[in-house]
Amino acid sequence: TGTPTTVYTWRTANGSAAVQGKATFSRLRTLGGKLEILRPVGEHFRSEVWEYDGTNTRMTVDLPSDFAARDMECGNGIIYVSGYYLQSFSVRPAILYYVNGTLGELWRATSTSTHSIWPAMAAFGPGLLFTDDTTGSLMQYSVALGGVHAIGSYTASQGGTDITPILAASNVIAVHTREGTTGYLYPGASLSSSGTLASSLFDFDNSLPKSFASIKVDWNGSGTV
């Protein structure tokens, strides 16, 4: 209980208080004793990340003008922002990262959608879990291994009222649901029968050649790999 205290007020060009729309609520996350604030529509009329250190509030990241941010997650000293790139008549879901003063792209979908969809995210172990509605895949990013791969699947909804993805996780389990009644638990009772592997976008562009010293495959079942 107590009286709320205003620590900072965002304002428009004419000095009035800025108001976020229903579809662009701000997101709050903690990182290293500081409060990170995602403003989907910021003072510069683009998505921004702000930081409150207990004394001052300042903008730390000015996101690209063609990127619409919708969610934020923090883990392992990294700020992850999910949203989508705006294209002519479609959007392309993507995740950006910010660490040590550097803004980069962690992942982007290989295909586009005519619906405004974005990845749900949750810190998971030494990395990040997120959804890819363009393929219906639950994806995992590993900070230690520097790669992104699919670890599960779900029925994606790209229209109507069942569109907002929700993902929650601990260090060992994750739950994914939406605005409907269906939910998904990872790990489930069965193992994944297939998956995709993509090289990390943390270091240079995905189009550059990548060298693999070895690839380890854990296999439990019949058939061949």
N, C-alpha and C positions, 0 to 999 in steps of 0.2 A: 504494500500500500504506500501511498505518497502522492505528491504532486508532480506530474510530468514537467520536465524542463526542456525548453527548446535550445539546442546547441548550434543549429545552423538552419537557415531558411534559403532555399533555392529561389531565385527570382528571374523573371523574364526581362526583356530589354527595356520595358517601361517601368521596371521597378516593382511590379506586383508579384505576389507569391506564385511560383510555378506549381501547377497541379498536374499529377500523372493521371492518365485515363485508366479505365477499368482494366483494359487489356495490357497495360504497361506498368503494373505495380513494380515498385523498387524491390530489390532483393538485398538482404542483409546477411553477411557472413563474418566470422571472426578469423583472424590470421595473425599469429604472433603477438597477441595482446592488443591488436588494433581491430577496428570495425571497418570492414569493406562494404561499400554501398554501390550497387549497380543501379544506374539511372537509365532505363531504356530510351527515354527521350530527355537529353540533358540540356544544359544552358546553351550549348552550341547547336541544338536541334539535331543531334546525333547521339548514339549510345555512349555513355561515359561511366567510368568507375571512379568513385571517390573514396577517400580514406579519412577516418576519424581516429586520432591517436590519444584521445582523452582530453586534449586541449584545443587542437585546431582541426578544421575540416578542409581538405583540399582535393582537387581533382588529380588523380594519378595516371589515368589512361583515357585517351580520347580515341575511341574505336573508329574503324573505317566508316566513311559516309554511306557506303552501300551495304553495310552489315547492320541488321536489326537484332539487337540483343534481347533475350527473353529470360535467361536464367544464369545463375552464377554458383560456383562451388569452389571451395578452397581446400587444399591438402598438400602436404609435403613442401610447404613454402611457395606453392604455385596458385595463382588465381586462374580458374577456368571460366570462360564465358561462352554459353551456347546461344545459338540463334540461327539466322539464315541470311544468305546473300540475296539481295533483291535483283532479279533479272526482269526481262521485258514482260513476260506473262507467267512467270513461275518463280519459285524460290529454291535455293540449294542449301540445305541444313549444313551447319559447320560448327566447330568449336575452336575458339581462340584461347591462347594462354598468355599470361604475363608473369615474368619472373626476373628478378635482378635488373629491372629497368628495361627489359626487352619484351616487346609484343610480337607474337608469332602465331601461326596457324598450326593447331595440333591435328585436326582432321576436318575433311569435308566430304559430303556424300558424293557418290559417283554418278548419281542421277538427280533430277529435279522433281519438284511437285508443284501442282497448281494450287495447293492449299498451304497456308502459313503454318508449317510444322517445324518443330525444333527439337533437339535432343534433350531429354531429361538426364540429369547427372547426379552421381553420388560418389563420394570418396569411398574407395574399397581397397583395403590393404595398402600396398605401396603403389597406388595408382588411382584410376578412375573408371567407373562404370558409366555407360551412356547408351541411349536408345537410338536406333537408326530406323525411322519410320519408312524410309524409301525402300528398304529391303525387309523390314520386320525382324531385325537382328539386334540382340543385346551385345554390345561391344565392350571390350576391356582395353584400357591403356595401362601399360606397366612402366613406371618411372625407371625401375631397375633394368628392364630389358629394352626399353625404348621402342616398343612396337604396339600396334593396334590390331586386335583380332576379334572375331565373333565367338561368343561362348554360349549362345542360346538363341532361341527364336520365339516370336510371338505374333499374334494377329494384329497388324497395324491398322489404325483408323485414321484416315487422312481427311475426313470431312464430317459434317454434322456436329452434334454436341459432344461426342466422345473423342475429343481431339487432344485435350491437355494431358501430357504424359506426367506421371509422378513416379519417382524412383527413390527408394530409401535403402540404406545398406549399413551393415556393421562391418567388422573386419572379415567375417566368414560367410554371411548370408546377405541376400538382397531380395527386395520385393518390388515388383513393378505393377502398377495399375494405372487406370485412367479415370475418366469421369463416370464410367459405367460400373458394372458389378464384377467384371472379370479381373483376376489377379494372377500374377506369375511369381513363382518362388525359384530362386537360384541359390545353391544347386538343387535341382529337382531329383526325382526318383530315377530318372534315366540319364544316360550320357549323350552328349551331342554326337550326331551321326555325321555332321559335316561342318565346315567352317571356312572362313576366309582370313587371309593374312595380308596386312599392308605394312610397308616400311614406315618408320617414324618420320613425321614432318617436323620433329623437334630440331633436327639438324639438317638444314638445307632442304631443297625442294624434292618432292617425291619423284620427279622425272630424272634425277641424277642417278648414275649407276650405283648399285649397292653390292658390296662383297660380303658373303656369308662364309665364315670359317667352318661352321657346322650347323646342322639343324637336328634338334632332338624331338622325337615324336613319341608320346606316351600312348600306347594302344592297348585296349582291353576289349577283346571280342574276336570273332572269327573273321576270316578273309585276309586280305593283304593291304598294306599301306604303300 
